Amino acid sequence: MQTKEFDFFDAARNRPVPVIVYFPNNSPNNTPTVIYNHGYTDPEQFTKIDEGTQKLPHKNHTYLAKFFTKKGYAFICTQHDLRSDVDGLGTIDPKSATVVTRKHLWERGVLNLLFVIEELKKQNLDLNLDRFIIGGHSNGGDIAKYFANHNPHLISHLIICDGRRCPISPCVNLRILMFEANDTSTDIGVIPDQGTEENLKRMNLEWVVVKPLNALHVGYSDDGPKELHDKVTKTIDWFLENFF
């Protein structure tokens, strides 16, 4: 596995957008690509990062990067949250609907990704950025779902590790693998209900939900145990082999 880091800057939004790309050792032409999104980064985490006791979240999913690059994929991670952000989760009303209070985080994530895709196309890396797998952990999983809701033509598969807030639009045609955890719960409405005979809300969705035994929310990052990581990668392998 090889890596390349980029410090992109979106002048239109006056925003740095750090990116790391993991490549297979022998990259094929038009390399198939995974875009993966980290969970929310709070001020306490940034303090630990400054102290050197924690990695930036976009560099904390290397077990997935190793898995995908061995299968011939490039694996792209963008750092969505910045130390300078003043509109994080600590500023929202916990009593309000999460689809409203967190929406700005998802929208910013989508803008980051669209910007990164265009910047990576300029780098002549021979990546397939016209149709790719998108995924993420926690709030990053919600960013992935929000992106897929609005750009389904770009997405082949959606892989979510305990992204529990953003609903999936029932109107899109997607193949979805969703991991849950034992210490959290998915919000009502995230998985569309069946609808009615006249309005089948899941008609275009292929959806697999998995809750591994003893899986904790934090465990889907590099901070989790190898046992869980092995279950995740084996399940992803099965999913990609059988849903295409």
N, C-alpha and C positions, 0 to 999 in steps of 0.2 A: 504494500500500500504506500502510495506517495501522497504528499499533501502540498497544497499551495494556498497561501493566505493573501487576501486582498483587503485594503483599507479604502473602500469606495466612499465617495462623498456626493450626496444628492444636493446639488446647489439649489434646486428649486425649493427644497424644504430646509436647507441649511442644516443637514443632518448627516453625520458619519454613519456608514453602514458596513461594519466589519463582517467579513465572510471567510470561511475556510472550506476548501474543496478537497475531498479525499478521492484519489484516482486508483483504479486497479493498476497493478504493475505493468500489465500489457493491455492498454486501452484499445478497444476496437474502434473502428470508424463510427462516427455518430453514436458515441457511447451512451447507452441507456442511463438515465439519471434519476436519482432520488433527491428531493428537496425536503429537508427535515427541520422542524422548528422546535426550539427549546421552550421550557416552561418560563413563567414570569420570573423576572429578577428583581428582588426587593432590595431596599437600601442596606439591610443587614448582610445580604449576600455580597453586595459591592464592597462592603467593609472587609469581609473575609477575602475577597479577591485582591484587594489592596494589600492585605497582610500576607498574601501568598499561601493561604490555607485552603483556597478553593479556586477551581478553574472557572473561567467565563463559561456560562451555560452552553453557548453554541459549540464549545469544545468538550462537552461532557456527555457525549453519546458515541464514544469511540467503539464500543462493542458492536453497535449497529453499523458504523462505518466499516469495520473490519469484515463483518458479515456480508454487506452488500458489495464491497470492492472485490471480495473473493468470488462473487457471482458475476463479476464483470460490470458492475454499475459504478458510476461516479456518485458521490454522496456529498451534498451541499448543505451547509449550515450557516445561517445568518444570525448575528446578534441583534435581536429586536429592541431590547430595552437598553437605555443608556443611563449613566450616572446622573446626567443633567435633566432627565425627565421629571416633570413636576405634576404629572397627571396619572400616577400609578394607582395600584389597587388601594393604597392607604388613603386615597383622597375620595373614594367613592362611597356612596350610601349603601351599607350592607343590607338595608331593608328594602331596597329597590330591586326590580327585576334585573337579573344578571345579563340578560340579552340586551338590556339598555345600558347598564352601567359599564359593561366591559366592551361594548361595541367599538369604542374609539381605539382600544388596543388591537382589536382584530383588523380594523380598517388600516391602522398604521402598519401592521404586519403585512397586509396585502400590498400596500404601497411599497414597502421595503422589498418584497419579493419581486414585484413587477419591475422595479428599478434594477435589482440584482440580475434578473434574467437578461435584461437588455445590456447591462454592463458586461456580463459574462460572454454574451454573443460577440462582443468586440475583442475578446481576448484570444480568439482562434483556438479554442480548446477542443473543438470537435465534440461537443456535448449535444445530446438530443434534448433541446429545451422547448421543442414544439409539442411534445406529449411525454409526460413523466409521472412518476409516482410522487405523491406528496404525503407527508405525515408530520407527526409532532407529538410532544409530550405535554400534558396539562394544558396551560393556555396556548402553547404552541400547537397542540392538537386542535384547539378551537380556531386558531388562525388558519390551519390547514383546511378545516371544514368551511370556514367563511370564504377562503380563496376558491375552493371547489364549487361552492354555491354560485359564485359569480363568474367562474372561468372553467366550467366543466369540460369544454373542448380541449383543454390543455392536460387533463388528468386521465391517466390510465387506471390507477388504483389509489385508494386512500387508506392509510395505516395510522391509527390513532391509539396512543398510549394514555389512557385515562384523561382524555379531553372531555370534560363533563358538562360544558355550559352551552356552547353554540349548537343550535339545531341544524340538522341537514335538511335542505330544501327537498321536498318530495318530488319536485318537478325535474330533477336532474337524473342523469343516467350514470350511476357510479357503482363501482365494486369497493366495498368498505370492509376493513378488518378493524375491529375496535377491542382493545384490551381494557378491562376494568380492574379496580383494586379492591381489597377487602376493607380498607380504612376510609373509603370515600363512597359517594353515591352519585350516579348520573342524574342530572336534572330531568324532571318530567318534560316530555316534549322534544328532547334531544333526538331520540329515536322516534320517527313519525309513527303515529298510530295507523291501524289498518285502513281507516276511512270507511267508506260505504261502497256498496256494489256499484253505484254510479260514479263514485269518486275514490278509486283505489289509490291511496297515498303512497304505497310502497311499490307500485307497479314497475318502476324503472330502477329500483335499488336492489343490489345483491349485498346482503349485510350479514356478517359473522361477528358475534360478540363472544369474547372469551374472558373468563375471570380465573386466572391461575390460582391454585391453592396458596394461601398466605402471601399473596402479592400485595405490597404496600405501594402507595402512590409514588414515593420518592425512588422506589426500586427500579423504575423504568429508565432512569438515567444511569450513568456509570457508577453511581453511589449504591446501586442495588447489588444483590448477591448473584453469583454466577449461575446458580440453579434457576433463578427467574430469567436471567438473560438467555440461557439455553432454551427455555420453554418459549420465550418470545421469538427467537430466531427460527426455531423449528416450526413454529406455527406460521410465521411469515413465509417460510419456504413452501409449506403445504398450500398456503393461500395463493401464492403466485403461480404454483404449478396447476392449480385446479380452477382458478377464476381468471379467465383471460378472454 
